[in-house]
Amino acid sequence: MDTTLFLAQIMGVYFLVAGAGVLMNPGRIKGAMGEIRQSYILPYFDGVVVLVVGLLVVLTHNIWNGLLTSLVSLIGWIAVLEGVLMLTLPQKTISMMMQKFMGANLGRFMGVVSVVVGLYFIYNGFLL
């Protein structure tokens, strides 16, 4: 459980800050996504980072008993999948997927989801 709490604390702060950033400054996020879409190296580099982080989570915490532990593990597996896709999909496909994400409503929705998940992780990781 110590690993679960540690990862929940890290993920909680990250998701809260990242989600707040998306909600408070959508233009900045849209610009960053646009730059990533135009680049060949940034999606590859992002894929490497996301894959490594996902593998670190999965290899240290592949536990599926209880909501908090399952969410931490699920996020690790999602990161692994995202990293693999970023490293293997053609640039054109990545660009199309990112353009879909850049839609105002989906971006805001993901920002809200990120804040809610972050608050849940912070509450369980720091306060319980």
A tleap script that builds the chain and sets N, CA, C and O, in Angstrom:
source leaprc.protein.ff14SB
mol = sequence {
  NMET ASP THR THR LEU PHE LEU ALA GLN ILE
  MET GLY VAL TYR PHE LEU VAL ALA GLY ALA
  GLY VAL LEU MET ASN PRO GLY ARG ILE LYS
  GLY ALA MET GLY GLU ILE ARG GLN SER TYR
  ILE LEU PRO TYR PHE ASP GLY VAL VAL VAL
  LEU VAL VAL GLY LEU LEU VAL VAL LEU THR
  HIE ASN ILE TRP ASN GLY LEU LEU THR SER
  LEU VAL SER LEU ILE GLY TRP ILE ALA VAL
  LEU GLU GLY VAL LEU MET LEU THR LEU PRO
  GLN LYS THR ILE SER MET MET MET GLN LYS
  PHE MET GLY ALA ASN LEU GLY ARG PHE MET
  GLY VAL VAL SER VAL VAL VAL GLY LEU TYR
  PHE ILE TYR ASN GLY PHE LEU CLEU
}
set mol.1.N position { 0.824 -1.206 0.000 }
set mol.1.CA position { 0.000 0.000 0.000 }
set mol.1.C position { 0.859 1.257 0.000 }
set mol.1.O position { 0.414 2.305 -0.468 }
set mol.2.N position { 2.078 1.171 0.515 }
set mol.2.CA position { 2.951 2.340 0.500 }
set mol.2.C position { 3.223 2.801 -0.922 }
set mol.2.O position { 3.241 4.002 -1.190 }
set mol.3.N position { 3.436 1.865 -1.835 }
set mol.3.CA position { 3.665 2.219 -3.235 }
set mol.3.C position { 2.419 2.862 -3.821 }
set mol.3.O position { 2.514 3.825 -4.582 }
set mol.4.N position { 1.261 2.340 -3.475 }
set mol.4.CA position { 0.008 2.919 -3.965 }
set mol.4.C position { -0.117 4.364 -3.517 }
set mol.4.O position { -0.429 5.241 -4.323 }
set mol.5.N position { 0.124 4.619 -2.241 }
set mol.5.CA position { 0.001 5.983 -1.722 }
set mol.5.C position { 1.033 6.910 -2.352 }
set mol.5.O position { 0.716 8.048 -2.699 }
set mol.6.N position { 2.249 6.437 -2.500 }
set mol.6.CA position { 3.307 7.234 -3.129 }
set mol.6.C position { 2.917 7.619 -4.556 }
set mol.6.O position { 3.013 8.785 -4.939 }
set mol.7.N position { 2.477 6.632 -5.340 }
set mol.7.CA position { 2.084 6.909 -6.721 }
set mol.7.C position { 0.832 7.785 -6.773 }
set mol.7.O position { 0.717 8.644 -7.647 }
set mol.8.N position { -0.108 7.577 -5.846 }
set mol.8.CA position { -1.309 8.412 -5.805 }
set mol.8.C position { -0.942 9.863 -5.498 }
set mol.8.O position { -1.541 10.782 -6.058 }
set mol.9.N position { 0.023 10.076 -4.626 }
set mol.9.CA position { 0.463 11.436 -4.322 }
set mol.9.C position { 1.075 12.104 -5.550 }
set mol.9.O position { 0.734 13.240 -5.879 }
set mol.10.N position { 1.971 11.403 -6.222 }
set mol.10.CA position { 2.612 11.962 -7.418 }
set mol.10.C position { 1.572 12.212 -8.505 }
set mol.10.O position { 1.506 13.303 -9.070 }
set mol.11.N position { 0.762 11.200 -8.792 }
set mol.11.CA position { -0.247 11.337 -9.843 }
set mol.11.C position { -1.271 12.410 -9.487 }
set mol.11.O position { -1.717 13.162 -10.355 }
set mol.12.N position { -1.639 12.479 -8.217 }
set mol.12.CA position { -2.629 13.467 -7.795 }
set mol.12.C position { -2.174 14.887 -8.052 }
set mol.12.O position { -2.919 15.694 -8.608 }
set mol.13.N position { -0.956 15.191 -7.650 }
set mol.13.CA position { -0.429 16.539 -7.884 }
set mol.13.C position { -0.326 16.804 -9.383 }
set mol.13.O position { -0.714 17.873 -9.855 }
set mol.14.N position { 0.195 15.834 -10.132 }
set mol.14.CA position { 0.335 16.013 -11.580 }
set mol.14.C position { -1.019 16.252 -12.244 }
set mol.14.O position { -1.178 17.219 -12.990 }
set mol.15.N position { -2.000 15.381 -11.980 }
set mol.15.CA position { -3.302 15.514 -12.637 }
set mol.15.C position { -4.010 16.808 -12.239 }
set mol.15.O position { -4.660 17.439 -13.073 }
set mol.16.N position { -3.891 17.205 -10.980 }
set mol.16.CA position { -4.521 18.449 -10.546 }
set mol.16.C position { -3.906 19.650 -11.261 }
set mol.16.O position { -4.628 20.491 -11.796 }
set mol.17.N position { -2.584 19.730 -11.270 }
set mol.17.CA position { -1.902 20.861 -11.902 }
set mol.17.C position { -2.120 20.850 -13.415 }
set mol.17.O position { -2.410 21.891 -14.005 }
set mol.18.N position { -1.983 19.687 -14.043 }
set mol.18.CA position { -2.161 19.603 -15.498 }
set mol.18.C position { -3.600 19.943 -15.887 }
set mol.18.O position { -3.823 20.674 -16.852 }
set mol.19.N position { -4.563 19.427 -15.154 }
set mol.19.CA position { -5.965 19.724 -15.454 }
set mol.19.C position { -6.293 21.191 -15.251 }
set mol.19.O position { -7.004 21.793 -16.057 }
set mol.20.N position { -5.775 21.768 -14.172 }
set mol.20.CA position { -5.989 23.201 -13.940 }
set mol.20.C position { -5.353 24.021 -15.058 }
set mol.20.O position { -5.923 25.022 -15.494 }
set mol.21.N position { -4.188 23.608 -15.519 }
set mol.21.CA position { -3.531 24.307 -16.620 }
set mol.21.C position { -4.356 24.275 -17.888 }
set mol.21.O position { -4.454 25.278 -18.594 }
set mol.22.N position { -4.950 23.135 -18.181 }
set mol.22.CA position { -5.804 23.012 -19.373 }
set mol.22.C position { -7.020 23.924 -19.241 }
set mol.22.O position { -7.408 24.587 -20.203 }
set mol.23.N position { -7.622 23.959 -18.053 }
set mol.23.CA position { -8.831 24.758 -17.857 }
set mol.23.C position { -8.542 26.255 -17.789 }
set mol.23.O position { -9.326 27.061 -18.289 }
set mol.24.N position { -7.430 26.630 -17.179 }
set mol.24.CA position { -7.120 28.044 -16.987 }
set mol.24.C position { -6.443 28.681 -18.191 }
set mol.24.O position { -6.543 29.892 -18.386 }
set mol.25.N position { -5.765 27.892 -18.991 }
set mol.25.CA position { -5.016 28.451 -20.109 }
set mol.25.C position { -5.136 27.551 -21.336 }
set mol.25.O position { -4.143 26.974 -21.777 }
set mol.26.N position { -6.336 27.427 -21.889 }
set mol.26.CA position { -6.522 26.514 -23.018 }
set mol.26.C position { -5.726 26.918 -24.257 }
set mol.26.O position { -5.340 26.053 -25.044 }
set mol.27.N position { -5.476 28.201 -24.443 }
set mol.27.CA position { -4.700 28.647 -25.602 }
set mol.27.C position { -3.280 28.115 -25.585 }
set mol.27.O position { -2.732 27.745 -26.623 }
set mol.28.N position { -2.697 28.079 -24.421 }
set mol.28.CA position { -1.326 27.568 -24.290 }
set mol.28.C position { -1.276 26.082 -24.640 }
set mol.28.O position { -0.378 25.632 -25.352 }
set mol.29.N position { -2.236 25.337 -24.139 }
set mol.29.CA position { -2.284 23.904 -24.416 }
set mol.29.C position { -2.533 23.669 -25.901 }
set mol.29.O position { -1.910 22.800 -26.510 }
set mol.30.N position { -3.441 24.443 -26.480 }
set mol.30.CA position { -3.736 24.303 -27.907 }
set mol.30.C position { -2.485 24.594 -28.732 }
set mol.30.O position { -2.212 23.897 -29.709 }
set mol.31.N position { -1.723 25.619 -28.343 }
set mol.31.CA position { -0.480 25.936 -29.047 }
set mol.31.C position { 0.547 24.821 -28.923 }
set mol.31.O position { 1.214 24.468 -29.896 }
set mol.32.N position { 0.670 24.269 -27.725 }
set mol.32.CA position { 1.624 23.172 -27.513 }
set mol.32.C position { 1.230 21.952 -28.335 }
set mol.32.O position { 2.083 21.300 -28.938 }
set mol.33.N position { -0.058 21.648 -28.356 }
set mol.33.CA position { -0.523 20.505 -29.147 }
set mol.33.C position { -0.272 20.745 -30.632 }
set mol.33.O position { 0.082 19.822 -31.366 }
set mol.34.N position { -0.455 21.984 -31.069 }
set mol.34.CA position { -0.193 22.317 -32.467 }
set mol.34.C position { 1.270 22.115 -32.829 }
set mol.34.O position { 1.585 21.614 -33.908 }
set mol.35.N position { 2.168 22.508 -31.918 }
set mol.35.CA position { 3.602 22.305 -32.161 }
set mol.35.C position { 3.949 20.824 -32.215 }
set mol.35.O position { 4.737 20.394 -33.057 }
set mol.36.N position { 3.365 20.056 -31.324 }
set mol.36.CA position { 3.631 18.617 -31.323 }
set mol.36.C position { 3.130 17.994 -32.626 }
set mol.36.O position { 3.793 17.132 -33.204 }
set mol.37.N position { 1.960 18.433 -33.083 }
set mol.37.CA position { 1.403 17.893 -34.334 }
set mol.37.C position { 2.316 18.156 -35.521 }
set mol.37.O position { 2.393 17.336 -36.435 }
set mol.38.N position { 3.007 19.286 -35.519 }
set mol.38.CA position { 3.854 19.656 -36.654 }
set mol.38.C position { 5.235 19.013 -36.594 }
set mol.38.O position { 5.962 19.014 -37.588 }
set mol.39.N position { 5.597 18.472 -35.459 }
set mol.39.CA position { 6.950 17.953 -35.257 }
set mol.39.C position { 6.997 16.444 -35.498 }
set mol.39.O position { 6.021 15.731 -35.265 }
set mol.40.N position { 8.138 15.983 -35.963 }
set mol.40.CA position { 8.350 14.538 -36.085 }
set mol.40.C position { 9.036 13.977 -34.842 }
set mol.40.O position { 8.814 12.821 -34.482 }
set mol.41.N position { 9.865 14.785 -34.186 }
set mol.41.CA position { 10.632 14.281 -33.050 }
set mol.41.C position { 9.847 14.372 -31.738 }
set mol.41.O position { 9.997 13.500 -30.882 }
set mol.42.N position { 9.014 15.402 -31.557 }
set mol.42.CA position { 8.312 15.557 -30.282 }
set mol.42.C position { 7.368 14.399 -29.962 }
set mol.42.O position { 7.374 13.928 -28.824 }
set mol.43.N position { 6.557 13.915 -30.907 }
set mol.43.CA position { 5.725 12.747 -30.572 }
set mol.43.C position { 6.564 11.515 -30.213 }
set mol.43.O position { 6.185 10.734 -29.340 }
set mol.44.N position { 7.692 11.351 -30.881 }
set mol.44.CA position { 8.563 10.218 -30.568 }
set mol.44.C position { 9.136 10.372 -29.157 }
set mol.44.O position { 9.110 9.429 -28.367 }
set mol.45.N position { 9.651 11.556 -28.847 }
set mol.45.CA position { 10.209 11.811 -27.517 }
set mol.45.C position { 9.125 11.652 -26.451 }
set mol.45.O position { 9.355 11.033 -25.412 }
set mol.46.N position { 7.941 12.215 -26.711 }
set mol.46.CA position { 6.831 12.053 -25.772 }
set mol.46.C position { 6.498 10.577 -25.568 }
set mol.46.O position { 6.237 10.140 -24.447 }
set mol.47.N position { 6.511 9.815 -26.661 }
set mol.47.CA position { 6.229 8.387 -26.573 }
set mol.47.C position { 7.226 7.654 -25.696 }
set mol.47.O position { 6.848 6.789 -24.906 }
set mol.48.N position { 8.504 8.000 -25.835 }
set mol.48.CA position { 9.540 7.376 -25.004 }
set mol.48.C position { 9.289 7.686 -23.531 }
set mol.48.O position { 9.309 6.786 -22.693 }
set mol.49.N position { 9.054 8.955 -23.218 }
set mol.49.CA position { 8.851 9.364 -21.821 }
set mol.49.C position { 7.606 8.698 -21.240 }
set mol.49.O position { 7.648 8.151 -20.138 }
set mol.50.N position { 6.504 8.745 -21.978 }
set mol.50.CA position { 5.251 8.170 -21.479 }
set mol.50.C position { 5.377 6.655 -21.317 }
set mol.50.O position { 4.885 6.096 -20.337 }
set mol.51.N position { 6.026 5.994 -22.261 }
set mol.51.CA position { 6.215 4.543 -22.159 }
set mol.51.C position { 7.059 4.187 -20.936 }
set mol.51.O position { 6.714 3.262 -20.200 }
set mol.52.N position { 8.142 4.896 -20.714 }
set mol.52.CA position { 9.010 4.608 -19.562 }
set mol.52.C position { 8.257 4.842 -18.252 }
set mol.52.O position { 8.321 4.014 -17.344 }
set mol.53.N position { 7.548 5.962 -18.153 }
set mol.53.CA position { 6.785 6.236 -16.929 }
set mol.53.C position { 5.713 5.160 -16.727 }
set mol.53.O position { 5.538 4.660 -15.615 }
set mol.54.N position { 5.004 4.808 -17.788 }
set mol.54.CA position { 3.986 3.764 -17.683 }
set mol.54.C position { 4.565 2.431 -17.249 }
set mol.54.O position { 3.997 1.747 -16.398 }
set mol.55.N position { 5.699 2.061 -17.837 }
set mol.55.CA position { 6.341 0.798 -17.450 }
set mol.55.C position { 6.800 0.829 -15.997 }
set mol.55.O position { 6.684 -0.174 -15.293 }
set mol.56.N position { 7.321 1.966 -15.539 }
set mol.56.CA position { 7.720 2.080 -14.130 }
set mol.56.C position { 6.525 1.850 -13.208 }
set mol.56.O position { 6.640 1.160 -12.195 }
set mol.57.N position { 5.388 2.426 -13.560 }
set mol.57.CA position { 4.185 2.234 -12.738 }
set mol.57.C position { 3.730 0.781 -12.797 }
set mol.57.O position { 3.479 0.168 -11.760 }
set mol.58.N position { 3.621 0.229 -13.996 }
set mol.58.CA position { 3.114 -1.139 -14.158 }
set mol.58.C position { 4.032 -2.162 -13.493 }
set mol.58.O position { 3.555 -3.097 -12.850 }
set mol.59.N position { 5.335 -1.991 -13.642 }
set mol.59.CA position { 6.268 -2.973 -13.078 }
set mol.59.C position { 6.381 -2.890 -11.562 }
set mol.59.O position { 6.769 -3.865 -10.918 }
set mol.60.N position { 6.047 -1.739 -10.982 }
set mol.60.CA position { 6.102 -1.615 -9.524 }
set mol.60.C position { 4.725 -1.713 -8.883 }
set mol.60.O position { 4.614 -1.890 -7.670 }
set mol.61.N position { 3.671 -1.597 -9.696 }
set mol.61.CA position { 2.327 -1.513 -9.116 }
set mol.61.C position { 1.283 -2.053 -10.081 }
set mol.61.O position { 0.532 -1.279 -10.676 }
set mol.62.N position { 1.226 -3.340 -10.241 }
set mol.62.CA position { 0.194 -3.970 -11.068 }
set mol.62.C position { -0.783 -4.669 -10.128 }
set mol.62.O position { -0.873 -5.896 -10.098 }
set mol.63.N position { -1.511 -3.858 -9.363 }
set mol.63.CA position { -2.389 -4.346 -8.295 }
set mol.63.C position { -3.819 -3.921 -8.629 }
set mol.63.O position { -4.068 -2.773 -8.997 }
set mol.64.N position { -4.748 -4.860 -8.493 }
set mol.64.CA position { -6.116 -4.592 -8.927 }
set mol.64.C position { -7.145 -4.881 -7.841 }
set mol.64.O position { -8.251 -5.318 -8.160 }
set mol.65.N position { -6.825 -4.654 -6.582 }
set mol.65.CA position { -7.803 -4.881 -5.515 }
set mol.65.C position { -8.121 -3.552 -4.838 }
set mol.65.O position { -7.293 -3.014 -4.102 }
set mol.66.N position { -9.280 -3.038 -5.077 }
set mol.66.CA position { -9.687 -1.757 -4.522 }
set mol.66.C position { -9.630 -0.658 -5.574 }
set mol.66.O position { -8.888 -0.752 -6.552 }
set mol.67.N position { -10.418 0.374 -5.358 }
set mol.67.CA position { -10.543 1.443 -6.350 }
set mol.67.C position { -9.239 2.211 -6.542 }
set mol.67.O position { -8.806 2.410 -7.678 }
set mol.68.N position { -8.613 2.641 -5.467 }
set mol.68.CA position { -7.391 3.438 -5.588 }
set mol.68.C position { -6.277 2.645 -6.263 }
set mol.68.O position { -5.644 3.138 -7.196 }
set mol.69.N position { -6.035 1.436 -5.804 }
set mol.69.CA position { -4.963 0.632 -6.406 }
set mol.69.C position { -5.261 0.321 -7.867 }
set mol.69.O position { -4.358 0.333 -8.704 }
set mol.70.N position { -6.520 0.046 -8.172 }
set mol.70.CA position { -6.887 -0.252 -9.560 }
set mol.70.C position { -6.717 0.966 -10.458 }
set mol.70.O position { -6.257 0.835 -11.593 }
set mol.71.N position { -7.080 2.147 -9.970 }
set mol.71.CA position { -6.911 3.364 -10.774 }
set mol.71.C position { -5.440 3.663 -11.040 }
set mol.71.O position { -5.073 4.051 -12.150 }
set mol.72.N position { -4.607 3.486 -10.033 }
set mol.72.CA position { -3.169 3.703 -10.225 }
set mol.72.C position { -2.637 2.737 -11.280 }
set mol.72.O position { -1.897 3.142 -12.176 }
set mol.73.N position { -3.010 1.472 -11.176 }
set mol.73.CA position { -2.560 0.481 -12.163 }
set mol.73.C position { -3.118 0.781 -13.547 }
set mol.73.O position { -2.401 0.672 -14.542 }
set mol.74.N position { -4.387 1.159 -13.618 }
set mol.74.CA position { -5.008 1.478 -14.904 }
set mol.74.C position { -4.291 2.642 -15.589 }
set mol.74.O position { -4.049 2.599 -16.796 }
set mol.75.N position { -3.959 3.658 -14.837 }
set mol.75.CA position { -3.248 4.802 -15.419 }
set mol.75.C position { -1.875 4.368 -15.922 }
set mol.75.O position { -1.419 4.840 -16.963 }
set mol.76.N position { -1.219 3.481 -15.199 }
set mol.76.CA position { 0.057 2.947 -15.675 }
set mol.76.C position { -0.097 2.234 -17.007 }
set mol.76.O position { 0.699 2.444 -17.922 }
set mol.77.N position { -1.122 1.390 -17.123 }
set mol.77.CA position { -1.351 0.660 -18.375 }
set mol.77.C position { -1.761 1.594 -19.510 }
set mol.77.O position { -1.362 1.389 -20.656 }
set mol.78.N position { -2.552 2.614 -19.200 }
set mol.78.CA position { -2.916 3.599 -20.226 }
set mol.78.C position { -1.666 4.312 -20.731 }
set mol.78.O position { -1.529 4.558 -21.930 }
set mol.79.N position { -0.757 4.642 -19.819 }
set mol.79.CA position { 0.494 5.291 -20.228 }
set mol.79.C position { 1.325 4.368 -21.113 }
set mol.79.O position { 1.909 4.815 -22.100 }
set mol.80.N position { 1.382 3.087 -20.768 }
set mol.80.CA position { 2.114 2.130 -21.610 }
set mol.80.C position { 1.503 2.100 -23.009 }
set mol.80.O position { 2.222 2.179 -24.004 }
set mol.81.N position { 0.189 1.988 -23.085 }
set mol.81.CA position { -0.489 1.952 -24.386 }
set mol.81.C position { -0.243 3.240 -25.172 }
set mol.81.O position { 0.059 3.194 -26.365 }
set mol.82.N position { -0.371 4.372 -24.511 }
set mol.82.CA position { -0.137 5.652 -25.187 }
set mol.82.C position { 1.296 5.753 -25.698 }
set mol.82.O position { 1.528 6.197 -26.823 }
set mol.83.N position { 2.251 5.345 -24.875 }
set mol.83.CA position { 3.646 5.377 -25.296 }
set mol.83.C position { 3.900 4.491 -26.503 }
set mol.83.O position { 4.587 4.895 -27.441 }
set mol.84.N position { 3.349 3.287 -26.482 }
set mol.84.CA position { 3.513 2.370 -27.616 }
set mol.84.C position { 2.900 2.976 -28.879 }
set mol.84.O position { 3.507 2.928 -29.949 }
set mol.85.N position { 1.708 3.541 -28.758 }
set mol.85.CA position { 1.062 4.148 -29.924 }
set mol.85.C position { 1.869 5.327 -30.463 }
set mol.85.O position { 2.026 5.475 -31.675 }
set mol.86.N position { 2.377 6.160 -29.562 }
set mol.86.CA position { 3.171 7.318 -30.004 }
set mol.86.C position { 4.443 6.875 -30.725 }
set mol.86.O position { 4.909 7.554 -31.640 }
set mol.87.N position { 4.994 5.755 -30.320 }
set mol.87.CA position { 6.230 5.272 -30.939 }
set mol.87.C position { 5.991 4.489 -32.227 }
set mol.87.O position { 6.895 4.375 -33.054 }
set mol.88.N position { 4.798 3.953 -32.406 }
set mol.88.CA position { 4.591 3.059 -33.547 }
set mol.88.C position { 3.656 3.598 -34.628 }
set mol.88.O position { 3.761 3.195 -35.787 }
set mol.89.N position { 2.753 4.493 -34.272 }
set mol.89.CA position { 1.816 4.998 -35.277 }
set mol.89.C position { 2.497 5.981 -36.221 }
set mol.89.O position { 3.439 6.670 -35.830 }
set mol.90.N position { 2.026 6.046 -37.450 }
set mol.90.CA position { 2.567 7.035 -38.385 }
set mol.90.C position { 2.273 8.462 -37.910 }
set mol.90.O position { 1.279 8.704 -37.224 }
set mol.91.N position { 3.135 9.389 -38.277 }
set mol.91.CA position { 2.993 10.789 -37.887 }
set mol.91.C position { 1.615 11.336 -38.262 }
set mol.91.O position { 1.012 12.078 -37.487 }
set mol.92.N position { 1.125 10.983 -39.421 }
set mol.92.CA position { -0.168 11.483 -39.890 }
set mol.92.C position { -1.301 11.052 -38.956 }
set mol.92.O position { -2.204 11.837 -38.667 }
set mol.93.N position { -1.252 9.824 -38.493 }
set mol.93.CA position { -2.279 9.317 -37.580 }
set mol.93.C position { -2.208 10.037 -36.241 }
set mol.93.O position { -3.236 10.426 -35.687 }
set mol.94.N position { -1.006 10.214 -35.725 }
set mol.94.CA position { -0.827 10.938 -34.460 }
set mol.94.C position { -1.360 12.355 -34.600 }
set mol.94.O position { -2.046 12.855 -33.708 }
set mol.95.N position { -1.048 12.997 -35.704 }
set mol.95.CA position { -1.501 14.361 -35.952 }
set mol.95.C position { -3.025 14.443 -35.975 }
set mol.95.O position { -3.605 15.367 -35.405 }
set mol.96.N position { -3.672 13.488 -36.627 }
set mol.96.CA position { -5.140 13.476 -36.686 }
set mol.96.C position { -5.743 13.260 -35.295 }
set mol.96.O position { -6.733 13.900 -34.941 }
set mol.97.N position { -5.151 12.367 -34.516 }
set mol.97.CA position { -5.652 12.103 -33.170 }
set mol.97.C position { -5.505 13.337 -32.288 }
set mol.97.O position { -6.403 13.661 -31.511 }
set mol.98.N position { -4.379 14.019 -32.409 }
set mol.98.CA position { -4.152 15.211 -31.595 }
set mol.98.C position { -5.090 16.339 -32.000 }
set mol.98.O position { -5.523 17.118 -31.151 }
set mol.99.N position { -5.405 16.434 -33.275 }
set mol.99.CA position { -6.339 17.460 -33.728 }
set mol.99.C position { -7.715 17.228 -33.109 }
set mol.99.O position { -8.399 18.182 -32.741 }
set mol.100.N position { -8.120 15.969 -32.995 }
set mol.100.CA position { -9.394 15.656 -32.337 }
set mol.100.C position { -9.359 16.111 -30.881 }
set mol.100.O position { -10.338 16.655 -30.372 }
set mol.101.N position { -8.227 15.886 -30.214 }
set mol.101.CA position { -8.099 16.269 -28.811 }
set mol.101.C position { -8.135 17.777 -28.648 }
set mol.101.O position { -8.588 18.274 -27.617 }
set mol.102.N position { -7.673 18.504 -29.633 }
set mol.102.CA position { -7.592 19.956 -29.524 }
set mol.102.C position { -8.957 20.624 -29.592 }
set mol.102.O position { -9.058 21.828 -29.358 }
set mol.103.N position { -10.000 19.881 -29.902 }
set mol.103.CA position { -11.336 20.458 -29.896 }
set mol.103.C position { -11.642 21.034 -28.520 }
set mol.103.O position { -11.315 20.424 -27.502 }
set mol.104.N position { -12.261 22.191 -28.488 }
set mol.104.CA position { -12.474 22.919 -27.232 }
set mol.104.C position { -13.224 22.089 -26.199 }
set mol.104.O position { -12.827 22.047 -25.034 }
set mol.105.N position { -14.297 21.431 -26.607 }
set mol.105.CA position { -15.106 20.696 -25.638 }
set mol.105.C position { -14.372 19.494 -25.066 }
set mol.105.O position { -14.432 19.256 -23.860 }
set mol.106.N position { -13.680 18.733 -25.905 }
set mol.106.CA position { -12.955 17.569 -25.410 }
set mol.106.C position { -11.806 17.999 -24.501 }
set mol.106.O position { -11.557 17.371 -23.472 }
set mol.107.N position { -11.111 19.061 -24.878 }
set mol.107.CA position { -10.019 19.564 -24.046 }
set mol.107.C position { -10.503 19.983 -22.669 }
set mol.107.O position { -9.887 19.641 -21.659 }
set mol.108.N position { -11.611 20.726 -22.625 }
set mol.108.CA position { -12.173 21.146 -21.337 }
set mol.108.C position { -12.633 19.938 -20.521 }
set mol.108.O position { -12.393 19.860 -19.317 }
set mol.109.N position { -13.294 19.002 -21.193 }
set mol.109.CA position { -13.767 17.802 -20.508 }
set mol.109.C position { -12.591 17.044 -19.887 }
set mol.109.O position { -12.658 16.628 -18.730 }
set mol.110.N position { -11.517 16.867 -20.659 }
set mol.110.CA position { -10.345 16.160 -20.144 }
set mol.110.C position { -9.694 16.938 -18.999 }
set mol.110.O position { -9.165 16.338 -18.064 }
set mol.111.N position { -9.732 18.268 -19.070 }
set mol.111.CA position { -9.218 19.087 -17.974 }
set mol.111.C position { -10.002 18.856 -16.695 }
set mol.111.O position { -9.418 18.722 -15.620 }
set mol.112.N position { -11.321 18.808 -16.807 }
set mol.112.CA position { -12.174 18.562 -15.641 }
set mol.112.C position { -11.924 17.163 -15.089 }
set mol.112.O position { -11.789 16.987 -13.878 }
set mol.113.N position { -11.861 16.171 -15.967 }
set mol.113.CA position { -11.582 14.794 -15.533 }
set mol.113.C position { -10.238 14.739 -14.815 }
set mol.113.O position { -10.117 14.087 -13.778 }
set mol.114.N position { -9.237 15.413 -15.352 }
set mol.114.CA position { -7.908 15.420 -14.748 }
set mol.114.C position { -7.940 16.037 -13.348 }
set mol.114.O position { -7.318 15.509 -12.426 }
set mol.115.N position { -8.656 17.142 -13.186 }
set mol.115.CA position { -8.765 17.779 -11.867 }
set mol.115.C position { -9.470 16.851 -10.883 }
set mol.115.O position { -9.026 16.710 -9.744 }
set mol.116.N position { -10.557 16.220 -11.303 }
set mol.116.CA position { -11.309 15.323 -10.413 }
set mol.116.C position { -10.446 14.130 -9.998 }
set mol.116.O position { -10.395 13.778 -8.820 }
set mol.117.N position { -9.774 13.517 -10.959 }
set mol.117.CA position { -8.890 12.383 -10.643 }
set mol.117.C position { -7.762 12.849 -9.727 }
set mol.117.O position { -7.408 12.158 -8.772 }
set mol.118.N position { -7.201 14.014 -10.017 }
set mol.118.CA position { -6.134 14.553 -9.175 }
set mol.118.C position { -6.587 14.768 -7.745 }
set mol.118.O position { -5.877 14.411 -6.805 }
set mol.119.N position { -7.768 15.350 -7.573 }
set mol.119.CA position { -8.293 15.570 -6.222 }
set mol.119.C position { -8.547 14.249 -5.501 }
set mol.119.O position { -8.282 14.135 -4.304 }
set mol.120.N position { -9.057 13.254 -6.219 }
set mol.120.CA position { -9.279 11.937 -5.623 }
set mol.120.C position { -7.957 11.334 -5.150 }
set mol.120.O position { -7.864 10.824 -4.033 }
set mol.121.N position { -6.944 11.395 -6.000 }
set mol.121.CA position { -5.640 10.847 -5.630 }
set mol.121.C position { -5.016 11.629 -4.473 }
set mol.121.O position { -4.442 11.028 -3.565 }
set mol.122.N position { -5.118 12.948 -4.496 }
set mol.122.CA position { -4.559 13.760 -3.408 }
set mol.122.C position { -5.269 13.435 -2.099 }
set mol.122.O position { -4.622 13.258 -1.067 }
set mol.123.N position { -6.585 13.358 -2.137 }
set mol.123.CA position { -7.347 13.042 -0.937 }
set mol.123.C position { -6.919 11.696 -0.361 }
set mol.123.O position { -6.655 11.586 0.836 }
set mol.124.N position { -6.850 10.682 -1.204 }
set mol.124.CA position { -6.491 9.341 -0.739 }
set mol.124.C position { -5.007 9.199 -0.440 }
set mol.124.O position { -4.627 8.441 0.452 }
set mol.125.N position { -4.170 9.910 -1.167 }
set mol.125.CA position { -2.729 9.775 -0.989 }
set mol.125.C position { -2.170 10.565 0.176 }
set mol.125.O position { -1.239 10.119 0.845 }
set mol.126.N position { -2.738 11.744 0.423 }
set mol.126.CA position { -2.202 12.612 1.465 }
set mol.126.C position { -3.068 12.667 2.714 }
set mol.126.O position { -2.542 12.778 3.822 }
set mol.127.N position { -4.377 12.591 2.559 }
set mol.127.CA position { -5.268 12.890 3.676 }
set mol.127.C position { -5.835 11.677 4.387 }
set mol.127.O position { -6.286 11.788 5.528 }
set mol.128.N position { -5.824 10.523 3.739 }
set mol.128.CA position { -6.365 9.331 4.413 }
set mol.128.C position { -5.285 8.527 5.086 }
set mol.128.O position { -5.571 7.497 5.696 }
savepdb mol mol.pdb
quit
